[in-house]
Amino acid sequence: MIAHRTYQLAMRARALTLSVATTGSVQLSATATGYARTTGSFLTDGFLPGMDLVGTSFTNAVNNAAKTIKTVSALALACDGCTVESAGTRTLTVGLPTIREWENSEPTPTAPVPTRPYVREQYLPGAPARQITLGPLGQLEALPVYELQLFLVPKLGILAARAYADGLLALFPPRLALSVPAGDSLQVRSDSGPSVRQLLQDPRGWAVLPVTIPFRVRTPNSL
């Protein structure tokens, strides 16, 4: 049997490991307008306006909470929602946007926020499975497609969208194999590999960049 639900969860688990930018563990402070450092560079670390960042190890929980980068310089990130906190060893990271619209809004609905980027998941089962080897327990093959649509805050440029997309392409290279139940196999396709589609304009205002990941699954025929 083609276990589409299992394969979708495997692809989702991989997407959740996305890392787009990070400071690593360095000396960081929080200001009334964002974050600051005295050495290193947020620009070199890959931070861009429009990205969704989270903090770790700040004493005040609001400084760890997810927020959108408004502007970036070498020593400062501007974000709404910070409170002043002196320097300490902390980390800022950008991964998959923390507002996630999983297919059919499960496990719990998450409402998009106009000032925050978010990601929407789509899973296309593809054509009906076909048997590709002989015999009653021959291998069944299906060609699903996993898509993540990146919704970016408008008027903050295309660079953040491209960085997210490039990160996802690197995370799902052609021929990547993911762990699935024994006897099954899941591999990102190389004949029609992952791709980034054109930037679209959502009627609600977001800029939308779809990243499409075709893959191949095989499982023994259980009939």
C-alpha positions as CSV (number, residue, x, y, z in Angstrom):
1,M,0.0,0.0,0.0
2,I,1.2,3.5,-0.8
3,A,1.3,5.2,2.6
4,H,1.0,8.8,1.5
5,R,0.5,10.1,5.0
6,T,3.7,8.5,6.2
7,Y,5.6,10.0,3.3
8,Q,4.2,13.4,3.8
9,L,5.3,13.4,7.5
10,A,8.8,12.3,6.5
11,M,9.1,15.2,4.1
12,R,7.7,17.6,6.7
13,A,10.1,16.4,9.3
14,R,13.0,17.1,6.9
15,A,11.6,20.6,6.1
16,L,11.6,21.4,9.8
17,T,15.3,21.0,10.0
18,L,15.9,24.0,7.6
19,S,18.6,26.4,8.7
20,V,18.8,29.6,6.7
21,A,20.9,31.9,8.9
22,T,22.4,31.8,12.4
23,T,24.7,33.8,14.6
24,G,25.9,30.7,16.4
25,S,26.5,31.1,20.1
26,V,27.9,34.7,20.5
27,Q,27.5,37.8,22.6
28,L,24.2,39.4,21.8
29,S,22.1,42.1,23.5
30,A,18.5,43.1,23.0
31,T,17.5,46.7,22.5
32,A,14.2,48.6,22.3
33,T,14.3,48.2,18.5
34,G,15.9,44.8,18.0
35,Y,19.2,43.0,18.6
36,A,22.8,44.2,18.7
37,R,26.4,42.8,18.8
38,T,29.8,44.3,19.1
39,T,31.8,41.8,17.0
40,G,31.0,39.8,13.9
41,S,28.3,40.7,11.4
42,F,24.6,39.9,11.0
43,L,25.1,40.5,7.2
44,T,27.9,37.9,7.0
45,D,25.8,35.5,9.0
46,G,23.1,35.7,6.3
47,F,20.3,37.6,8.0
48,L,18.0,39.6,5.6
49,P,14.9,41.8,5.9
50,G,11.7,39.8,5.8
51,M,13.1,36.7,7.6
52,D,11.5,35.1,10.6
53,L,14.0,34.8,13.4
54,V,14.0,33.2,16.9
55,G,16.3,33.7,19.8
56,T,17.6,31.3,22.4
57,S,19.1,31.9,25.9
58,F,17.7,35.4,26.4
59,T,16.4,35.9,30.0
60,N,13.3,37.7,28.8
61,A,11.0,35.3,26.9
62,V,9.9,38.0,24.4
63,N,13.4,38.3,23.1
64,N,13.4,34.6,22.3
65,A,10.0,34.8,20.6
66,A,9.7,34.7,16.8
67,K,9.7,38.1,15.0
68,T,10.3,39.5,11.5
69,I,13.5,41.3,10.6
70,K,12.8,44.8,9.3
71,T,16.4,46.0,8.6
72,V,19.9,44.6,8.9
73,S,23.3,46.1,9.4
74,A,26.6,44.5,10.5
75,L,26.0,45.1,14.2
76,A,22.2,45.6,14.5
77,L,18.9,43.8,13.6
78,A,15.7,45.9,13.7
79,C,12.7,43.9,14.9
80,D,9.5,44.8,16.6
81,G,8.7,43.2,20.0
82,C,12.0,43.2,21.8
83,T,12.7,44.5,25.3
84,V,16.1,45.8,26.5
85,E,18.5,43.2,27.9
86,S,22.2,43.4,28.4
87,A,24.7,41.3,26.5
88,G,25.1,37.6,27.1
89,T,25.9,34.4,25.2
90,R,22.9,33.8,23.0
91,T,21.9,32.6,19.5
92,L,19.6,34.0,16.8
93,T,18.5,31.7,14.1
94,V,16.3,31.6,11.0
95,G,14.7,28.3,10.0
96,L,11.4,27.4,8.5
97,P,9.0,30.3,9.3
98,T,7.3,29.6,12.7
99,I,3.8,30.3,11.4
100,R,3.1,27.1,9.5
101,E,-0.1,26.2,7.6
102,W,0.2,22.5,7.4
103,E,-2.2,20.8,4.9
104,N,-5.8,21.0,6.1
105,S,-4.5,23.2,9.1
106,E,-3.5,20.3,11.3
107,P,-2.5,19.5,13.9
108,T,-3.9,22.9,15.0
109,P,-4.8,25.9,12.9
110,T,-2.3,28.7,12.8
111,A,-3.6,32.1,11.6
112,P,-1.3,34.1,9.3
113,V,-0.2,37.5,10.6
114,P,0.2,40.3,8.0
115,T,3.6,41.4,9.3
116,R,5.1,37.9,9.5
117,P,6.2,35.4,6.9
118,Y,4.7,32.0,6.9
119,V,4.8,28.7,5.1
120,R,1.9,26.6,3.6
121,E,2.3,22.9,2.9
122,Q,0.8,21.1,-0.1
123,Y,1.0,17.4,-0.9
124,L,0.1,16.0,-4.3
125,P,-0.2,12.2,-4.4
126,G,0.3,12.1,-8.2
127,A,-1.0,9.5,-10.6
128,P,-2.2,6.1,-9.2
129,A,0.6,3.8,-8.2
130,R,1.8,1.3,-10.8
131,Q,3.5,-2.1,-10.3
132,I,7.0,-2.0,-11.7
133,T,8.3,-5.5,-11.0
134,L,6.7,-8.9,-11.7
135,G,4.9,-11.2,-9.3
136,P,2.1,-10.8,-6.8
137,L,4.3,-9.0,-4.4
138,G,6.0,-6.8,-7.0
139,Q,7.1,-3.3,-6.2
140,L,4.5,-0.5,-6.4
141,E,5.8,2.9,-7.4
142,A,4.2,6.4,-7.0
143,L,5.4,9.8,-7.9
144,P,4.1,12.4,-5.3
145,V,5.0,16.0,-5.1
146,Y,5.7,17.9,-1.8
147,E,5.3,21.7,-2.1
148,L,6.1,24.5,0.4
149,Q,4.7,27.9,-0.5
150,L,6.7,30.7,1.2
151,F,4.6,33.7,2.0
152,L,6.8,36.8,2.5
153,V,6.0,40.2,3.9
154,P,5.6,42.6,0.9
155,K,7.9,45.5,0.1
156,L,10.9,44.0,1.9
157,G,12.6,42.7,-1.2
158,I,13.1,39.3,-2.8
159,L,16.3,38.3,-1.1
160,A,14.7,36.7,1.9
161,A,12.4,34.6,-0.3
162,R,15.4,33.5,-2.4
163,A,17.4,32.6,0.7
164,Y,14.5,30.4,2.1
165,A,14.1,28.8,-1.3
166,D,17.8,28.1,-1.7
167,G,17.9,26.6,1.7
168,L,15.1,24.2,0.9
169,L,16.7,23.2,-2.4
170,A,19.9,22.4,-0.5
171,L,17.9,20.5,2.1
172,F,16.2,18.3,-0.6
173,P,18.9,17.6,-3.2
174,P,18.1,15.1,-6.0
175,R,18.5,11.4,-4.9
176,L,18.1,12.3,-1.2
177,A,16.7,9.2,0.5
178,L,14.6,9.6,3.7
179,S,13.8,7.0,6.3
180,V,10.4,5.3,5.9
181,P,8.9,2.0,7.1
182,A,11.0,-1.2,6.4
183,G,10.4,-2.4,2.8
184,D,9.5,1.0,1.5
185,S,11.8,3.6,-0.1
186,L,11.5,7.4,-0.6
187,Q,13.9,9.3,-2.7
188,V,13.9,12.9,-4.1
189,R,13.7,12.6,-7.9
190,S,16.6,13.5,-10.1
191,D,14.8,13.2,-13.5
192,S,12.5,16.0,-12.5
193,G,14.2,17.5,-9.5
194,P,13.2,20.2,-6.9
195,S,12.5,23.6,-8.3
196,V,11.5,27.1,-7.4
197,R,8.6,28.6,-9.3
198,Q,8.0,32.3,-10.1
199,L,7.3,34.8,-7.4
200,L,3.5,35.4,-7.2
201,Q,1.4,38.1,-5.5
202,D,-1.2,36.9,-3.1
203,P,-4.5,38.9,-3.1
204,R,-4.0,39.6,0.6
205,G,-0.7,41.2,0.0
206,W,2.0,38.6,0.6
207,A,4.6,37.8,-2.0
208,V,4.5,34.0,-2.6
209,L,7.4,31.8,-3.7
210,P,6.5,28.1,-4.2
211,V,9.2,25.4,-3.8
212,T,8.3,22.1,-5.4
213,I,9.9,18.8,-4.5
214,P,9.0,15.8,-6.6
215,F,9.9,12.4,-5.2
216,R,9.6,8.7,-5.8
217,V,8.2,6.1,-3.4
218,R,8.2,2.3,-3.7
219,T,6.6,-0.3,-1.6
220,P,5.8,-4.1,-1.9
221,N,2.4,-4.9,-3.3
222,S,0.4,-6.2,-0.3
223,L,-2.6,-7.6,-2.2
